[in-house]
């Protein structure tokens, strides 16, 4: 009998692997630390079609947060990360996360 091979879809993550070591979406969703960084990955990484995963509550929540941050820092994100436009949503950001945002933005800047 042949072995069953479980295909793991790998995504081109830009940020999360450097913070947590998680490299697949499956790993990210199992790690609270990675899930906490998912909004930054969405905000600064347009290589993944995040809209295809909005049926997952963790991803939907992170996506909405990323959209709010995008609305506040659109010019900076597009200029430094080269990100294609993300949906703009109005809302408040947590100023305590600003340093992490700048660190990640600096990391992905060309």
PAKE-139884 format. One record per residue (C-alpha): residue number from 1; x, y, z; residue in one letter. Coordinates in Angstrom, 3 decimals. Each point is the difference from the previous one (the first is absolute). Layout:
+------+----------+----------+----------+------+
| resi |     east |    north |       up | resn |
+------+----------+----------+----------+------+
|  NUM |        X |        Y |        Z |    A |
...
+------+----------+----------+----------+------+
END
This chain:
+------+----------+----------+----------+------+
| resi |     east |    north |       up | resn |
+------+----------+----------+----------+------+
|    1 |    0.000 |    0.000 |    0.000 |    X |
|    2 |    1.194 |    3.493 |   -0.771 |    X |
|    3 |    0.441 |    2.707 |    2.564 |    X |
|    4 |   -2.519 |    2.794 |    0.241 |    X |
|    5 |    1.731 |    3.297 |   -0.454 |    X |
|    6 |   -1.578 |    3.005 |    1.647 |    X |
|    7 |    0.587 |    3.003 |   -2.181 |    X |
|    8 |    0.937 |    3.061 |    2.020 |    X |
|    9 |   -0.604 |    3.251 |   -1.786 |    X |
|   10 |    2.833 |    2.410 |    0.586 |    X |
|   11 |   -0.517 |    3.711 |   -0.314 |    X |
|   12 |    2.636 |    2.606 |   -0.630 |    X |
|   13 |   -0.130 |    1.510 |    3.474 |    X |
|   14 |    2.197 |    3.063 |    0.439 |    X |
|   15 |   -0.147 |    0.663 |    3.747 |    X |
|   16 |   -1.329 |   -2.854 |    2.124 |    X |
|   17 |    2.809 |   -2.527 |   -0.676 |    X |
|   18 |    2.565 |    2.447 |    1.369 |    X |
|   19 |   -1.934 |    0.564 |    3.226 |    X |
|   20 |   -1.287 |   -3.516 |    0.693 |    X |
|   21 |    1.491 |   -2.430 |   -2.519 |    X |
|   22 |   -3.465 |   -0.952 |   -1.292 |    X |
|   23 |    0.042 |   -0.303 |   -3.787 |    X |
|   24 |   -3.356 |   -1.468 |   -0.996 |    X |
|   25 |   -3.493 |    1.287 |    0.511 |    X |
|   26 |   -0.807 |   -3.132 |    1.982 |    X |
|   27 |    2.896 |    0.697 |    2.400 |    X |
|   28 |   -0.931 |    3.663 |    0.313 |    X |
|   29 |   -3.600 |   -0.771 |    0.939 |    X |
|   30 |    1.151 |   -2.419 |    2.725 |    X |
|   31 |    2.300 |    2.527 |    1.664 |    X |
|   32 |   -1.484 |    2.821 |    2.099 |    X |
|   33 |    3.161 |    2.074 |   -0.499 |    X |
|   34 |   -0.203 |   -0.369 |   -3.788 |    X |
|   35 |   -3.726 |    0.732 |   -0.027 |    X |
|   36 |    0.816 |    3.182 |    1.919 |    X |
|   37 |    2.354 |    1.046 |   -2.804 |    X |
|   38 |   -2.338 |   -0.957 |   -2.811 |    X |
|   39 |   -1.356 |    3.559 |   -0.358 |    X |
|   40 |    3.538 |    1.228 |   -0.770 |    X |
|   41 |    0.509 |   -2.770 |   -2.545 |    X |
|   42 |   -3.264 |    0.934 |   -1.709 |    X |
|   43 |    0.802 |    3.699 |    0.175 |    X |
|   44 |    3.450 |   -0.314 |   -1.548 |    X |
|   45 |   -0.311 |   -3.082 |   -2.207 |    X |
|   46 |   -2.196 |    0.106 |   -3.076 |    X |
|   47 |    1.445 |   -3.173 |   -1.537 |    X |
|   48 |   -2.710 |   -2.037 |    1.719 |    X |
|   49 |   -3.629 |    0.415 |   -1.028 |    X |
|   50 |   -1.244 |    0.517 |    3.551 |    X |
|   51 |   -3.580 |    0.452 |   -1.165 |    X |
|   52 |   -0.059 |   -3.742 |   -0.801 |    X |
|   53 |    0.469 |   -0.797 |    3.698 |    X |
|   54 |   -2.498 |    2.369 |    1.609 |    X |
|   55 |   -2.192 |   -2.950 |    0.950 |    X |
|   56 |    2.507 |   -0.687 |    2.809 |    X |
|   57 |   -0.819 |    2.182 |    3.038 |    X |
|   58 |    3.682 |    0.568 |    0.865 |    X |
|   59 |    0.770 |    1.212 |   -3.490 |    X |
|   60 |   -3.153 |    2.105 |   -0.289 |    X |
|   61 |    0.781 |    1.781 |    3.263 |    X |
|   62 |    3.634 |    0.603 |   -1.001 |    X |
|   63 |   -1.119 |    1.192 |   -3.450 |    X |
|   64 |   -2.377 |    2.552 |    1.495 |    X |
|   65 |    2.733 |    1.283 |    2.318 |    X |
|   66 |    2.428 |    0.241 |   -2.929 |    X |
|   67 |   -2.565 |    2.017 |   -1.956 |    X |
|   68 |   -0.316 |    2.499 |    2.852 |    X |
|   69 |    3.789 |    0.382 |    0.252 |    X |
|   70 |    0.149 |    0.365 |   -3.792 |    X |
|   71 |   -2.513 |    2.846 |    0.172 |    X |
|   72 |    2.228 |    1.821 |    2.488 |    X |
|   73 |    3.357 |   -0.625 |   -1.701 |    X |
|   74 |   -0.876 |   -0.601 |   -3.673 |    X |
|   75 |    2.699 |    2.243 |   -1.489 |    X |
|   76 |    2.720 |   -1.353 |    2.253 |    X |
|   77 |   -0.953 |   -3.634 |   -0.666 |    X |
|   78 |   -0.252 |    0.393 |   -3.764 |    X |
|   79 |    3.224 |    2.010 |   -0.154 |    X |
|   80 |    2.159 |   -2.243 |    2.160 |    X |
|   81 |   -1.519 |   -3.453 |   -0.416 |    X |
|   82 |   -1.239 |    0.370 |   -3.573 |    X |
|   83 |   -3.318 |   -1.489 |    1.004 |    X |
|   84 |   -2.921 |    0.094 |   -2.393 |    X |
|   85 |   -3.041 |    1.791 |    1.421 |    X |
|   86 |   -1.814 |   -1.688 |    2.837 |    X |
|   87 |   -3.582 |    0.674 |    0.969 |    X |
|   88 |   -0.281 |    3.202 |    2.044 |    X |
|   89 |   -1.925 |   -0.268 |    3.251 |    X |
|   90 |   -0.356 |    2.734 |    2.536 |    X |
|   91 |    0.684 |   -0.782 |    3.619 |    X |
|   92 |    2.379 |    0.522 |    2.858 |    X |
|   93 |    3.466 |   -1.479 |    0.216 |    X |
|   94 |    1.796 |   -1.015 |    3.167 |    X |
|   95 |    2.933 |    2.372 |    0.390 |    X |
|   96 |    1.833 |   -2.679 |    2.014 |    X |
|   97 |    0.391 |   -1.978 |   -3.230 |    X |
|   98 |    1.558 |    2.874 |   -1.953 |    X |
|   99 |    3.576 |   -1.060 |    0.798 |    X |
|  100 |   -0.641 |   -3.549 |   -1.256 |    X |
|  101 |   -1.593 |    1.455 |   -3.140 |    X |
|  102 |    3.051 |    2.194 |   -0.701 |    X |
|  103 |    2.358 |   -2.897 |    0.671 |    X |
|  104 |   -1.858 |   -2.242 |   -2.464 |    X |
|  105 |   -0.288 |    2.778 |   -2.585 |    X |
|  106 |    3.724 |    0.633 |    0.233 |    X |
|  107 |    0.653 |   -3.735 |   -0.342 |    X |
|  108 |   -1.941 |   -0.347 |   -3.261 |    X |
|  109 |    1.140 |    3.286 |   -1.532 |    X |
|  110 |    2.047 |   -0.363 |   -3.140 |    X |
+------+----------+----------+----------+------+
END
